[in-house]
Amino acid sequence: MRKMIYFFMATLVLCAGTANARSNHHVNSRLQPTHVNNIKVNLNTANVKQLSSLKGIGVKKAEAIIAYRKQKGNFKSLNDLQGVKGIGAQFIQRLLKNNPGKIINKSS
């Protein structure tokens, strides 16, 4: 009788563990994004949040880009970013490498 109780308890534990693993998988799959982030950021119209979504640009750098854009006008090319304090050719290369296809500079 005792062996039967142990067997029953072990079966319950195994079934509960399997059910828990299945439910966790279901929850985890709902939390994962179902699409790739293909949002493009236009340097001439983007706000701080949009600019800082790019890898390599934080809030301060985004604010500097916007201030420069307001003062000097729209960027005609990505190289125009070099006019922003703290941005040079290497920074632009890294920015393009880390954000392939995400940066555009169309005039509004």
C-alpha positions, 0 to 999 in steps of 0.5 A: 500500500505504501509503495502505491501511495509513493507511486501515486505521489510521484506521478502527480509531481511529474504531471504537475511539472510537465503541465507547468513547463507547458504553461510557462512555454505558452506564457513565454511565447506570448511575451516574445515579439512576433515581428522584427522591428523594421521601423525607420527613423527619419533624421529630419522629422524624428523626435527624441524617443525615435532617435534614441531608439537607434543603437548608439544614440542616447537621449542627450545625443538625440537632443543635440541632433534635434537642436542642430536640425532646428538651427541649421535645417534638414540634413541633406545627407548622413554626413551632415550629422558631423556638424553635431557636437560629439558626432564624427565619421567613425560615429556615423559608421558605427551608427549605420553598422548597428542600425542597418536600413533603419536611418533615412534622411528624407525632407518632410 
